[in-house]
Amino acid sequence: MSAFDALVRPALVRIAAPGGGYDPHGDPYWGTGFFIAPGWVLTCAHVVAKGGSAVWRDQPAVGITWEGGETVGQVVLAKPRPATPEEEPARWDFPDLALVRVPDAADAACVRLSERPPTTPTPISLHGWSHQTGEVRVRHALGEAHAVDGGALLLRWSLPVEGLSGGPVVDLRRGAVIGLNKGRGRDEGAAVPLTALRELHDVPGGRVLHEVLRAHDRHHLARYRSFGGGRTWTAAQMELWPATARGVSPGRRVQLYGRFAELPPPTGPGEVMALVDEVKRRVLHPDYQAVLETDARTWRDGVGLLHELHATQQENRPDSTDLGLDAVLLYAAQIVRHLTGRYGPGPALQGLIDWIADESGGAHAAVQEELAALLGPAAPPAPADPNDRPEPVRSDPPATPRREPGARADVRVEVDRVPYSTPQRYAWRVMLLFDGRTVSPLRGDDNGVSRDRLQETLRAPLLDALGRGDSGDHLAAVEVVLPRELFDLPLDTWRLAPEDEHFGERSLPIGQRRIVVVRDRHRSHHPPSPEWRRRWRGSEGGPLRAVPLRAEVLAAGPEAHAPHIRRESRMAAYERLDAAAEGSVPVFCGPVSGGDGHRAMDAALAAGHPIALWRHGAREHTDCAEFHKRAGELLAGAGGADGLHRPVRTLRMRVADAEADPRERSEHAWAEDLAVLYDPPDRPPFDDLLQGPPLLGEADR
C-alpha cells in the first residue's frame, strides 16, 4: 500500500442497505463514503439515493460498514435533494453530495481535507470499494487531476469504476483530499471538487456543517499531538514539505486550525474574504482586489488563500521574506480583533493570540509591529531571533483605533433585453461591486429568461452574492440596473427563500433588510453627462426637496365638478425638471414602466436627476396628494442622498407589518410599493450590452 492508501483505508466506508456488511455475496452495495470527522461520512447523493424514499425521510436508512464494524447512518444534508422522497431525479447534477451522521462511529479515523481549491494538473490517488474483480473489495488507483470545468474535477488515466462513487480523491502533491469520485465519461473521469462541500452551508440545516468541520480540525490536532498513535496525515504532509520551503507548514496549520475550531464560525463568505482582502492589500499592494471570487466559508478557508503567497508576488520586497507566514499571522490577528469586537475576549481567542506569538518570531519587523498594534497589550512579545534584532516592537495600540469596516462589497444585478427575442427575454448578470468601482462578476445568463422568471432565476445567484458581500454585522446593498420598461419590478418584495420557509433573514423581503435601489441601464452605456454630475453633487450634499415627476394642470371643464386633465408633454416635463433647483427629487404616485409615467421618467433622466421616488404598483391610487406630501417630508428629513436609505427601509418594514395596530398601518400606507431610483454617476460605466460568459459560475442549462 502507498503511504496515503494506508491513511485512507481506515476512513473508508462501504455504503449499502442496512445489514449488507462485508459479505461479498450479500446484498448489493451502493457505493463508497469516507469519514471527514468522527461520526460523519461524506459521499455522493446518488449513492445514498439507492436506498429509496426512506433515505430522504430523515430515517437511519443508510447501511455503513467501516473498520469498527457495521452500523446505520442518517442523511442530514444533501444537494441536490429530491423534491419529494418518492421522486428520484432523472440525473444527479453537481455538487452531488450527501453528509451522513453515523452516531456509533465517534472514534473513527478521518481523512485530511484540503482547505484550498485544487491546483491542476496534479497527481492523485483514488480510493473506494469496487466489484471490478467480481468480488467487493477496497481498491485504489493512481491518476491525474488535469482541470476543473463546469463544477467538475476532471481526471485522467485511472477512471473511477462502479462502486468507487463517493470515495475520496487524494492530492499526492499536498497530501489532502481534494474531491469525491463521481463517475466516468468516455475519455475521462469526473470528481466533485471538495470546495463544492461549501454549497451544503446553504441548504436547510446547513449550519451543522460548521460543527462537522470544527470536529475535523479537532480530530487532526489531537492525532498530531498524540503519542504512539501511529502515522498521521500531518506527518505524511510534512514529508512532502520541502526542507527549504517557507510559509506555513502542515504542522503549523494543524495547530492553527485546531485553534480556529474553538472560535465562533464566520457568518458567511464575505466576513472571511473581507479579512483576506485586507491582508492582501497589506502584504501585496494597497490597491489589491481579487479578480476571481472565492466562496470561503470557514476561517481555515482564508488560510488556504494566503499560506502559499510568495515574495515574487509583491514588488520591492526582499526575496528572503516569508510572505505566506506574514499574511497568515496578520489574518489570524485580524480574526482576533474582529471577534473580540463582537464577542469580547475569551480563552479561545487567547489561544489564538498565543499561537500568533509563538510563530511570529520569523515575521517581517513591520509585520511584528502591526501584529502588536492589532492585538494590543494582550499580545505576548514575540520570541527573539538571535540572528536578527529588529527595532523594538510597539506594544501599545494605535492612538486612533481602526473603524470597523462596513460591508465587504455591494451586489450589482444587471438586466438587459435580449435583442430580437420572441417572446421577450432578459439577459442578466450578478456581480460584486467594491468601493463602487471595482467589479467582480459572479454569474450570468446571456440567453436570458422571461420577465416573470427573473425573480426565481436570480434567487440563488443573489443569495450567493449577498453572502460574499456581507461582512459580519454589515449587510451588502443591492443595486439593480434595469431597462426602463422594468423599473416597476417589485424588487424590494423579492425573497431569497420561498415564502413558506420559517420566518428569518432569508424569508424576509430583501427591501426590509437591505438597501435596494434601481439604476438606469440606458444611462450606464454612456459617460455621465454634465447635468447628471451636477445634480448628483446637489443631491449628495442636500438638502433634498420633492418635485412632481408630472405636473398635470387641472383645467376647468364644462362642469365644475368634472375637471379635465391636460397632460404635460415630454418636452414640457423635461424643461420643468431641467430647471428644478439642485437637490430636487422627482416624485410620482404611480408606475413608470409605461404610459405617462414612463415618458416623464425619460425626461427626468435626460435632465440628469439621480434620485426619484414612485409607486411600482399598477393599481389605481386615490391618495396621491398624501403620497406627494409624505414623500416630500421623507426627502426633507433625509438631508442628503445617503440619508434616504434607512428611512426607506424602515417604511418598508412598517408597511409590511400585518400585525401592527391598524392606525399605525394607515399612517404608513402611503409608502406601499415605494420604489427608489438611486443612480449616482460614480459607478463603473459599462459601454456595451451584456455579452460574454461570466467569470464565475454558469447559467442554468
N, C-alpha and C positions, 0 to 999 in steps of 0.2 A: 504494500500500500504506500502511496505517496504521503508526504507529511500532512497535507491538508485532507486527504481522504481519511486518515486516522482521526483527525479532529472532527470531520463532518459526520462520520458514521454514527457516533453515539447520539447525535442530534436528529438523525433521520427518523421519520415515522412512516409506517405503511398505513394507508387510509383505505378502509373497506367497510362493508356492512358490519355492524357490531357483531363480534364473535368470529370474524374471519381468521384472526390470529396469523401465526407463521405457517400454518399448514399450506404447502404449495398446491395441494389438491382440494383445498376448502373453497369457501365462497369466492367468487370473482372479486379481485381487489379493484379499487377505483383509481389509485394513483399515489403520489408521494407528498409528504409535507416535511417540515422541519421546525424544531423549537427555536424561536427567536428570544424567548425569555422563559424562565421556569413557569410551567403551566400554560404556555401559549404557543400554538402551532400556526405557522403561515403556510398557505397552499394556494392553489388556483381555485377560483369559484366554480369552474366547470368540473373540477374533480369532486368536490363535495356535492355538487348537483346530482350526481349519480344516485344519491340516496333518496331522491324524490321529495315530495312535499314536506315530510317530517323534518328535513334539514332546515327548511325555511320557516318552521313554526316555533322556533326558539326551543327546540327539544334536544336532549342529548342523543342525537341520532347518527353521530359520526364515529365509526369504529377506529380506534387508534392502537397500533401495535408499535411499541418502542423498546428500547434497551431494558426498560424496567418492567415490561410485561404488556398486558392488554387492558385497555380501558375504553371509555367513551368520551367524546367531546361534543361541544355545542358551538355552532357558528354564531359569532357575536357581531362581526362586521363583514360585509361583502360588497363588492362593486364589480360588475353590475349585479343586481339582485332582481329576481323575477317579480313582475308586477303583482302576481298572486302566487301562493305556494304551489298551486297545481299547474302553473304555466311555466314551462321551461323555454327560455329564449331560443330562437332559431339559430343564433350564433352568439358566441361569447366574446364580446369586444374587450379591448383593453380598458382598464387595467387587469381584469380577470383575477381578482384577489379575494381571498377569504381568510379571516382570522378566527381561529378556533380555540375556545377555552377548554383546557384539559385539567380539571381540578386535582386529579390524582397524580400529577407529574410535577410536583413542586420542587423536586430535586433533579430535574432533567438537565443534561448538558445542552448548551446552546451554541449556535454558530455566532460568528462575529459579523455584524452588519456594517457595511461601508457607510460613511457619513457624507459622501460626495457623489455627484453623478459619475457614471462610468466613463473612463477615458479609453477611446478606441483608436487604433487596434490594440488589443491586449490579450495575452494568453489566458485561457480559462480552463477550469475543470468542471464537469457536470456530474451530478450525483442523484441517485434515486433508485427506487425499486423498479424492476423490469422483468418481463417474462420472455425476453427475446430468445433465450436458450430453451424455452419450453417449461421452465421452472421459475417461479417467482424468487428473485434474489436481488441483493443490492449490487448495483453496477455503477462504475464511474468511468469517465472518458475525458480525453483532452481535446481542446479545440481553440478557437479564437473568436472573440467578440470583435467584429470589424466595423460596426456602425450602429447608430441609433437613428431610426427612421419611423416617423409617424407613431411614436409611442412604443415601438418595439426595439429591443436589443437584438441585433441580427448576429447569428452565429454561423461559423464555417467549420468544415472538417468533420467533427463528431456531431451528428444530428441527434436531437432528442428522439427517443422511440416511445412507443405506447407504454405508459406506466411511469415514465420519468416526469410526466407533467406534475408541476408543483414542487419539484426538487430544486435545490439551490445551485446557482452558478457562482463559482468562486473565481475572483480575480487573482491569478497566481503571481502577479507583479506586486500587488499590495497586500495580499493575504486577507481578503474580506469578501463576504457575499455581496454581489452586485446585482443579482437578479434571480428570477424563478423560471425554470423550464416551462414553456407553454405548448409548443408544438413544432411541426416542421412543414416547410413547403417543398417545392420540387427540388430546389437547389440549395437551400439553406434553412437553418433552424431559426426559431424566434423565441425570445425570452422576454419576460416582463422586467423592465429595469426596477431595481429596488426603490428608486426615487418615486415610483408610482404608488408606493405604500402611503405617501403623504396624502393621496386623494381620499384615503379612508378617514382622515380627520374630518371631512365634510359630510359624511353620511350620518344619519341619525345614530346617536350614541358614540360618535367618533372620538369624544374626549378620552375614552378609555385607552386609546392608542398611546396617549402621553404616559399613562401608568405602565403600559407594556414596555415602552422604550426606556423608561427610567429603570424598570426591573432588569432589562437587558444590560444596561450600563453598570448597575449594582452587581449583577452576576459576574461580569468580567473583571471588575475591580476586585471582588472577593477571590476569584480564581487567581488573579495576578499576585495577590498578597498571601495566598495560602502556601503552606509548606508541605511538600510531599504529595501535592495534589495531581501530579502528572504534568504532562506537556500542556501548555496553554496557547490560546490563539495569540495573545500578546507576545509570548516568547517566539512563536513562529514568525510573527510580523517583524520582530526585532532582527531576526536572522536575514530578512530581506532588506533591512535598512542599512545602506552603505556606511562603512565606518567613518567616512569623511563627510557624511551628509549633515546639512544644517537643517534648522526648522524644528518642528515639534514632533519628537519621536513617538512611536507607538506607546512606549512606557509612559511618557508624559501625558499623552492623550487619554489613556485609560484612567489615569488618576484624575485628570481634569473632568472627564465625562462622569466619573463617579461623583464628583462634587456637584456638577450640574444636576445630577439625578435627585439631589436633595432640595433643589430650588423650585419655586412655583414655575410652571411652564409658561412660555410666551403665549399671548392671546391670539397671535396669528403671524403669518409670514412677514407682514410689514414691520412688526416690532423687532424681529431678528434682523431684517435687511436694513433697517434704519441704523442700527449699530454697526453692521458690516460696512455700510456705505461710509459712515463717519470715520471708521478706522482706515479704510482705503484712501479716503481723502487726506488723512493724516500721514500715511506712510508712502503713498504713491504720488498723488498730486492734489492740490487743494480743490481743483475743479473736477475731480474724478466723478464719473457717473457711469454705472454699468450699462452696456447696450442691451444685453440679454438679461431677462429676469430669471430669478431662481425661486422656487416655491419652498423656501426654508421654513420648517415648522417647529424645530426644536433648537435649543441653544447649541447642541453639538453640530447641527447643520451649518451654523455660522462658522465654526472652526474649520469645517470641510472646505469652505470657500477662502480661507485665509492661510492655513498652515503650510501650504506649498508655494506661497509667494516667493519670488526670487528678487535679489537686488537689481538684476538687469531690467526689471520692470519699472524701476524708478530712476529718473535722471539725477545726476550729481550725488549719488550715494555710494560709499565705498563698497567694493565687491565683498569685503570681509563681513559686512553687516548681515546679521541673521534676520532677514526681513520677515520671514514666516513667524519666527518666535516673537519678534516685536509686535507684529499685528495681532497675534493670539493673546498676548499679555494685555495689550490695550483693549481688545474686545472683552476679555474677562473682566477688566476693571470697569469698562462701560456697563457691563451687566450688573456689577456690584452697585455702582452709582444709581443705575436705573431702578433696580429693585429696592434699594434702600429708600429711595424717594417715595416708592409706592407702599411698601410694607414695613419700613423701618428696619433697623439692624437685627441680626439674629445669628444663631450658631451656624446655620447653613452658609450664610454669606461670609461669616468669619472663616469658615473652612476654605472658601474660595479665595479670600484675601491671603490666607496662609500659603495656598498653592502659588499665587502670584509672587509672593515674597520669596518663596523657595526657588522659583525658576527665573527670577528677574536679574540675577547676577550677570548673565550673559547678554542682557539687553543693551541697546544703544543708550549713551548717557542722557540724551534728550528724552528718550522714552522712559527711562527711570524717573526723570524729573516729572514727566507728565503723569506717570502712574501715581507718584506721591500726591500730585495735585488732585487727581481724580478720587483717590481713596482717602485723602486727608489724614489726620493723625491716627486713624485706626490701622493704617498700614505699617507693619513692622519694617525696619530698614532692610534693604536688600543685602544679601551676603556680599562681603568684599571680595573682589577679584585681585589676588596678589600681583597679577601681571598688568593690571590696568587700574589706575586710581583716577577715576573721573572727578569732575567738580562735585562738591558736596550736594547731596540730593535734598531738594527743598521739601520739607515735610508739612509745611503749613498750606492750607487750602488757598486757592486764588482769592484775591481780595473781592472780586465780583463773581459770584457763582454763575456758572452757565445756566441759561434758561432751559427749562425742559422743552425739547423740540416739539413741534406740532406734528400733524400727520406727515408720514414719510412722503406721500405723493397724493395728488388728486387723481380722479378717474375721468378720463375723457372718452366719450362714446360718440363716434361719427357715423351718421346715417346719410346715405345719398341715393338718389334714383338710379336704377339700372337702366341705361338708355334702351329704348325700343322694346322693353319687356312688356308682354301682354299675357295675363293681367300684370299690372304694375308691381315690380319687385323693388326692394330697397337693399342695397349693399350696406354692410355695417363693419365697424372695426372698434375694438376696445383697446385702450392703451393707458399707461400711466403717464402723468404729467408732473415732472419735478420742477419746483420753483416756477411754475407757469411757463416754462420754456423748453426743457429737455423732455423728449418723448421716448417712451419705451413701448413699442407695440406688443400686444399680447395675443389677441385672437381676432379673427375676422372671417368674412364670407363675401367675396366679390360677386358671387352668383345671386345673392340676395334672397330675401323672403318677402312674403306679402305683408302689408301693414298690420293685419290682425294677428300675425305670428311674431311680431317684433318682441313683445314682452316675454313670451315663452322662450324665444330663441336667445334673448340676451340675459335671461335669468342666471344661468350658470356662469357665463363669462363675467358678468357683473359681480357675482359673489366672489369669484376668484380674484378679480382685480381689486375689489374693496379690501379683501384680506391682505393683499400685498401693499395697499396704500395706507391702511390703518397702522398706527403705531401707539401701542399702549392705550391710554385713555383718549387719544386724539383720533377722530374719525375723518376719513377722506371725504372730500366733497365730490359731487357728481355733476359734471357739465356735459350736456348732450347737445351736439352740434347737428342741427336739423335743417332740411329744406323747409321753406316757409309753409308748404302745404301740410307739414306735420307738426306745426307749432302747437296744435291743440291736443297732442298726445298727453294723456293724464300721467305724466312721468312721476309726479310726486306720490301717486297712489300705487305704483308698482311695488311688488313684494319680491323678496329674494327666496321665498319658500311658499308652497301652496297655502291658501287661506285656512285649510283645515289643520295645519300644523299648530302645535301648542303655542300659546302666546309667548312671544320672545323677540329677540333682536332681529331674527330673520323673517318672522311673520309680520312684523310691523311694516306699513308702507314706508318706503325709503325717505319720503319727504318729511316724515315725522321724526326721523332720527338723524338725518343728514341735510346738508345744504344741497339742494337740487335745482339747477338752473338750466335755461335754454340758451343756446347760442346759435347765431345765424350761419348756415352753411355757405350761402352765396357770398357773403362778405369775406369769408375766410379764404376765398380764392384769389383775393387781390390785396395789395398793400393797403394799410389803413389810410383812409382819406384824411385831409386836414380837419374836416368837420368832426369826424369820429374822434380823433385825438383831442381836439379842443373840448368837445363835450364830455369826454371821459375825465379830463382834468377838472372840469367844473363839478362833475358828479362825485369824483373821488374825494375831493375836499369838502363838498357840501356847501351850504345846506341843500336838501332836496325839496322840490315842490312838484305837485301834480299839475299836469295839463291834460285836457281831453285828447285822446288819440283821434277822435272825430268830434268836430264842433258843429253839430247839427243845429240849424236855426229854425225855430218854430215860426211859421208864417200863418197869419190868420186866414182861415178858410171861410167858406160860405156861412158856416155856423161856428159860433164862438167856442162851443164845447167840442168841436171835432177839428182841431187844427191839423194842417198838413205839415209834413216834414220835408224841408228842402235839403237834399243830401249834398254834403260837401264833396266837391270833386277832388281827385287825387292831387292835382296841381295846387288847388287851394289849400289842401291839408299840408302839402309839402311847404308851401310859402309860410303858413302859420307856424308849423313846427320848426322850420328853419330859423324863424325869428324869435322863438321862445328863449327865455333867459337861461343862462348857464345853471345847471343843476335841475333843469326841468325833466320830469319823467312822464311820458305818455301813459295814460290810464284809460282802459276800455272795459265796459261792462258786457262782455260777450266774447265769442271766439274770433280768432284772427286767421284761421287757415283758409278761409274763403269769403267771398262777398265783400261787403263794405269794410269789415274789419281787416281783411287781407290787403285791400288797396291802401287803407290808412297805415297799416304796418309797413308796407313798402315805402310810403312817404316818410315815416319816422326813421327808418333805417337809412334812407337816402340822405336825410338831414343829419345823420351822424349820431342819433341817440343810442347810447349803450345800454340803457335800462328801460324796461317797460313793464307794466302790470296789466293783466287782463284775466278774464274768466275763460277757462278752456271748455266748460260745459256748453252743450249746444242748445239746452232748453231755454225757453223764454224767461227773462228776468223782469220782475216787477219792482225791484228795489235798487235800480241803477243810481238814483240820486244818493241813496245811502252808501252805495258802493264807492262812488266817487268821493264823497265826503270822508269816509273812513280810510280810504286809500291815501287821501291827502294827509290825514293825521298820522298814518303809519310812516309816510315818507318824511314828514316834518320831524317826527321823533327819532328817525334813524340817524340823523346827522349826515354822514357821508355814505358812500356806496357800501362799504363793508359793514356798516351798522344795520343794514337791511336784513342780513341773513338770519340772525337769531329771532327777531320778531316774527318773520315769516314762518319759521319752523314752529314757533310756539303757537301761532294761529292755526297751523295745520293740525297740530295735536288737539287743540281745543275744539275745532270744528268736527273732528272725527270721534270725539268722546261721546258715545251714545248713552253713557250712564250719568252724564253731567246733569245738573239742575237745568230744567227747560229754559229758565230765564237766562242762564249763562250761555246755553247753546244759541239762544236767539240773539244774544249780544254779539256773537262772533259769526253768525250765519252769513254775513256779507262776504266773508273770506272763503266760502266754499268754492272749490275749483280754481283757487287763485294760482295763476301761473306767473313766472318771473323770467324775463329776459335779462341776463346779466352778461354782457358781451364786451369786456374791455379790449382795446386794440393791442394789448401787450402779450397776447398768446402767440405761439409759433404759427405763422401762416402756412397754409397748405395750398399751393397754387394749382395742384392737379386734383382731378377727381380720384376717388378711391380706386386703386388698382394695384396689382401685385400681391403676393402672398404675405401674410403677417409673419413676423419673425418667430413668434412662438405659437404653438398650437395649430390646429387645423379646423376648418369648418366641419360641421356635421356632414357625414357622407350619406 
